[in-house]
Amino acid sequence: MPQRGISKPKKAFSPFVERPSRSIVYLIGSFDSDSIAVMKRTPATSPRSLALLLAMLLPGCKGDIDPAQLDNLRDDLDAVVSGTRGAPPREDKNRDGWNTEVFSARAQGTLKALTLLLESPPGKEPEAGLLADDFQCSTLRPAELEETFRDRHFIVRRGNKTDSPAERKGLAGLESAFGELLASFEGSSDRHSKLKLFDVETSGKDSARTRTYFQLSGRFSKGRFQVKATWRSAWKRDGEKWLLQELATETYEETLSLGGEQPLFDDCTSSILSASPAFTSQLLPGLDHWMGKIELGMGIDIGGWQGLAVGDINGDGRDDLYVCQPGGLPNRLFVQNADGSVAERSAELGVDWLESTHGALFVDLDNDGDQDLLAGLEPGVMIHENDGKGRFTPRTAKLLPAALPYSLAAADYDLDGDIDIYVCCYNRRKGANRHLVFARPVPYHDANNGGRNVLLRNDGGWRFSHATVRAGLDVKNRRFSYAAAWEDYDNDGDQDLYVANDFGRNNLYRNDSGRFTDISAAAGAEDISPGMSSCWGDYDNDGWMDLYVSNMFSSAGNRITSQGRFHQGASDKTRAEFRRHARGNTLLKNLGNGRFNDVSDEAGISIGRWAWGSKFADLNNDGWEDLLVTNGFITQQDTGDL
């Protein structure tokens, strides 16, 4: 049995067992929005039938039910369940003074209408009322392109910005510029365009300038072709309309993949996992499915942020996979077979935890040559011993009563031969209910009121002690931390630590013989931004480890935070910090003198959408570190504006 109060149910909770009676009694006993939200998770009962039941049970409701009362109650219940009642009103950009956002909606629509021409058959003309009479544009594909990269997989060419937009005039000029751009796509199929308007400058009421990120891709029999560019545009008002007046290229890059119809990566998820019932019945349906099956009160985390771990647990030379799950769904361990398929063996090997699990690691904690398992369960960190054959036994439970563990990082920070553990604790617990944890970051752009991260020192014999304070890591330690990465960035023989924090600046802790100092600001590595992950790699092969941080790029955020009326009363420094939040990802070059230089723009890595995990790896075996970044977020209507 697990130690120190972390209990593992003997019988797994089945999401398929409906229990409407229990939920109804709970609801009647506590008529509030939380209870109604829990009730909604019971598939057996609809909001309409709930409204009828509640109307019948409310005091004074005897005999016939007033239809008007029932309709009002049903509407009220639907509003509570949908989250519309009590929610702050949506901002109306037409009334709240954000004139640039009103303009952006129009400009975004105009540019989208033009880019659709790039996806359309030849001969289609743009809609009327998009271009000004004096419209002019530059060539959208620079005449001189420099080949900057070539291997057996890719060819990359880049061009400098065009000098003047006056090379092409009117509709004929636009068609000429589009024709030059499309010449490289002749014979392609499945063309797709994407744009993000991320910068707006207004000059009075009748003119504006914008910058737009543009992407166009297509498929060939010999490979795939992709164009990425930044466009500069000028606009002028014509009555109630904004017309495009100028269009010019600021940056341009095109990439040709040489793999024919076969891409560099092939999605093999189904071929490897589809034979496992755990994949087809649990993982494949997705979170949206399970949110309708598991009560919120069971602890399911609708925000996600579950992690995974990869390691060879049984010494057969093949990597195995541990998948963390929200509360109420069992974690899954997939053991790889000789043919590349996997077998799900979580229960058999003792790691099918039902506690919400955000992170896990395979690492040798007892120096016996096999991979032990760390799991960041909701109550704390569970440490499992591997018997050498892949069977795990819980040995130590480190409860974290003040904060929730989100991710784990391991290294021998004190050089005593034992692997130690650093735990990122995103948020602090609040109140007696451990699920009520979401404290608001204060201040939003530079918060320091999150959960305290924890350093667990490995004392041997499966004993781990809290060493956060004595190691000097409790400085600026409430930063809503998502992830941490160990690396000897100063080449002095010990492991330093970088922590990526949401809602503000990150931490770089220099290790000096097991004692840490926060040198983030002095080293130029704070990167005040919504940090989601960090990874180390020598991208320029100069012998010094560089740092990549995944953040958030938001075109709307870039537009809004650059406006004069945004936080008018704040200092220029604070306004700049807010703008930095929406800029995107960061690449910090290690200068070798204890300092870092932000090379994000020149390296072309900033615009990475809503980024999460990141990893340096030499994907094409050419001796240079490539970069893989996962991105995406749960949204409502897809406006293409994130």
C-alpha positions, -999 to +999 in steps of 0.1 A: +000+000+000+012+035-006+025+054+024+015+085+042-022+087+033-021+084-005-046+056-009-052+036-041-087+023-045-090-015-046-117-013-073-114+011-101-142+036-106-161+028-138-172+059-158-199+038-174-219+032-143-246+059-140-258+069-105-285+095-110-302+089-077-271+098-056-265+129-077-302+140-074-301+137-036-269+157-035-284+184-057-316+187-037-296+190-005-276+219-019-293+240-045-265+260-060-246+264-092-218+240-081-243+212-075-261+218-108-228+217-126-221+183-109-256+171-119-250+180-155-222+154-156-248+126-150-257+114-185-290+099-174-308+132-168-313+161-191-314+198-180-351+198-189-360+168-168-340+182-139-359+214-141-392+195-140-380+175-110-367+206-091-399+225-098-419+196-083-397+196-052-394+233-045-414+246-015-449+256-025-450+235-057-479+212-050-504+198-075-503+213-110-471+232-120-474+266-134-460+263-170-445+298-169-427+290-136-414+258-151-402+276-183-384+302-162-368+276-140-357+256-170-341+287-187-324+296-154-310+261-150-298+261-186-280+294-180-263+280-149-252+248-166-240+266-197-220+291-176-238+321-190-254+332-158-232+353-136-205+354-162-191+388-171-205+403-202-185+399-234-166+429-245-181+447-274-153+461-295-178+484-313-187+501-280-158+498-256-134+522-274-110+496-289-112+511-324-082+493-336-100+459-329-130+471-349-106+479-377-087+447-374-118+426-379-124+444-412-088+442-423-085+405-413-116+399-435-102+418-464-069+400-463-086+366-459-107+373-490-076+380-509-057+349-497-087+328-508-077+337-543-045+319-538-065+287-530-090+292-559-088+280-595-071+305-620-093+333-633-112+341-601-113+379-593-113+394-559-145+408-544-154+444-551-147+470-524-114+455-511-088+477-529-084+515-529-083+533-562-046+541-557-037+506-545-001+495-551+020+466-540+055+451-543+064+416-555+053+392-529+080+367-538+114+385-538+133+381-571+165+372-553+164+343-529+193+328-509+194+291-503+200+289-466+196+252-460+196+219-480+197+183-471+180+151-484+147+162-467+144+199-472+155+230-492+150+264-476+153+297-493+149+332-478+146+367-493+150+402-480+122+427-478+111+446-510+122+482-512+090+498-525+053+489-528+051+509-560+061+481-584+025+469-590-006+491-592-043+485-590-060+452-595-037+442-623-007+448-601-022+426-573-029+398-599+007+401-611+021+398-576-001+369-568+008+352-601+045+354-592+038+339-558+017+312-572+042+302-599+060+280-574+027+263-567+018+254-603+006+218-604+001+216-566-030+204-548-045+209-514-034+245-512-041+261-479-035+297-466-034+312-431-028+347-418-025+365-385-028+403-383-006+410-353+003+447-354-019+478-360-009+515-361-036+541-366-029+576-379-060+597-372-093+582-382-087+576-419-055+557-422-037+527-406-008+505-411-006+468-403+018+438-402+005+403-410+020+369-407+011+349-439+015+312-447+006+293-479+012+255-485+006+230-512+012+194-520+032+180-550+040+145-561+077+153-554+070+168-520+053+197-502+059+234-506+054+261-479+058+298-480+060+319-448+060+357-450+053+389-431+033+415-450+033+453-444+000+469-454-014+505-455-052+512-454-074+542-458-110+548-449-137+552-475-169+560-456-177+530-435-152+508-453-114+503-449-097+497-482-063+482-488-040+508-501-005+492-500+009+457-497+046+448-494+067+419-482+088+424-450+102+388-446+100+358-469+109+321-465+100+291-486+105+255-478+104+225-502+102+190-486+117+163-507+099+133-494+072+130-521+039+121-507+056+106-477+062+133-450+093+134-427+071+121-399+043+095-402+015+093-376+017+057-364-004+061-333-032+038-344-010+011-358+009+009-325-019+014-300-051+003-317-047-033-305-050-021-269-085-018-255-072+009-231-064+031-262-096+024-281-120+026-252-103+053-230-077+074-248-092+076-283-126+091-273-109+122-258-115+145-229-148+159-243-163+125-242-152+118-206-164+151-193-199+139-200-193+107-181-173+117-150-187+140-124-167+172-117-168+163-081-147+132-088-118+156-095-114+154-133-093+182-145-110+197-175-080+219-183-058+189-191-021+195-186-014+158-182+021+145-190+038+113-200+071+095-194+092+074-218+118+048-206+129+012-209+113-003-178+122-040-183+157-037-199+148-052-233+162-022-252+128-009-262+112+023-249+079+020-230+053+047-224+035+059-193+005+082-199-009+104-171-046+109-168-071+133-152-087+122-119-111+093-123-093+078-153-065+053-147-030+061-157-018+038-185+015+020-189+021+007-225+050-018-227+065-022-261+066-056-279+094-068-302+073-060-333+068-023-322+032-028-309+024-022-273+006-040-245-013-021-218-001-035-184-008-007-159-028-027-134-005-058-137+026-037-130+010-016-102+008+019-117-029+024-126-034+053-103-068+071-104-055+103-088-052+132-112-016+130-125+001+159-142+037+146-147+058+115-145+095+105-150+114+073-155+148+076-137+171+053-117+167+065-081+185+037-063+214+032-087+206-005-095+205+000-132+168+000-139+143+028-144+122+037-114+090+058-117+081+092-103+044+102-106+031+137-097-003+127-083-027+153-070-017+148-033+020+148-040+048+128-055+046+090-055+080+073-059+080+037-072+108+011-072+113-010-103+122-047-096+142-048-128+115-066-147+091-036-150+070-043-119+067-013-096+062-010-059+054+023-042+082+031-018+078+067-007+050+093-009+059+129-004+028+148+003+026+184-009-002+199+012+004+235+001+005+231-037-003+208-066+026+190-084+026+198-121+059+185-135+090+168-124+127+172-133+156+150-119+193+155-116+221+150-091+224+186-080+247+180-050+270+155-068+266+128-041+258+101-067+220+100-060+194+115-084+174+143-067+139+156-077+126+191-085+088+195-084+071+224-102+039+233-083+018+255-105-008+267-081-014+267-043-042+248-026-069+269-012-093+258+015-100+224+029-111+210-005-079+201-024-097+207-057-102+244-051-068+255-061-070+282-087-057+314-071-057+344-094-022+355-104-013+389-089-002+409-107-013+392-139+019+400-158+044+394-130+027+371-105+044+357-074+015+342-055+013+306-070+024+273-055+058+268-039+081+245-059+099+218-040+134+203-041+135+167-028+170+156-019+177+119-023+192+107+010+195+071-001+174+041+010+143+056-006+144+085+018+138+120+004+140+153+024+127+187+016+158+207+007+142+238-010+151+263+016+186+251+025+196+248-012+185+285-018+157+276-041+129+293-021+137+327-036+110+340-060+094+306-056+057+313-062+057+319-099+030+296-112+057+272-126+049+248-154+082+231-161+119+230-152+150+218-170+185+210-155+217+218-174+253+228-167+250+260-186+282+275-173+303+243-178+315+242-142+306+206-136+273+209-117+237+211-128+220+245-129+182+249-131+159+269-153+122+272-144+095+283-169+067+302-151+033+313-163+021+349-158+056+364-154+093+361-154+112+329-153+140+318-129+176+308-137+193+293-106+230+290-108+244+260-088+275+266-067+284+234-049+248+225-041+237+261-032+216+280-058+215+317-066+188+333-088+207+352-115+178+355-140+179+392-143+217+396-143+221+369-169+194+383-192+173+351-189+142+362-171+120+362-203+089+377-187+062+359-205+037+330-200+064+303-198+051+268-206+083+248-210+120+251-213+147+230-229+185+232-234+205+226-265+236+238-283+218+251-314+249+269-328+275+242-319+297+266-300+301+243-270+277+263-247+242+252-240+215+276-252+180+279-239+146+277-256+114+288-238+079+281-251+054+308-244+023+322-261+019+341-294-013+360-297-020+382-326-049+399-307-027+403-277+000+419-298-024+444-312-041+453-280-011+457-258+007+480-283-021+505-282-018+538-264-049+534-243-038+500-230-030+505-192-026+542-198-018+548-161+009+522-160+046+528-165+063+522-198+081+493-182+049+476-171+033+482-205+063+466-222+061+436-199+024+431-209+034+434-246+061+407-240+034+383-229+019+380-263+052+381-284+057+344-286+086+319-279+121+328-270+156+315-279+184+326-256+219+323-269+245+314-243+274+339-247+298+318-226+303+346-200+274+339-177+250+359-199+224+352-225+213+371-256+177+370-269+180+359-306+144+350-311+136+374-340+168+367-360+163+330-355+127+332-366+112+312-337+089+337-320+056+330-338+048+296-324+011+298-316+001+288-281+031+266-273+035+240-247+063+213-246+096+218-265+126+197-272+160+200-290+169+170-311+189+163-342+159+150-363+178+147-396+212+135-383+231+163-397+249+173-365+227+203-357+201+205-330+166+209-344+136+221-324+102+204-319+074+224-303+039+212-294+011+238-295-026+243-294-054+253-270-090+246-263-110+274-279-146+282-288-151+296-323-120+293-344-113+328-355-077+321-365-067+350-344-048+333-316 
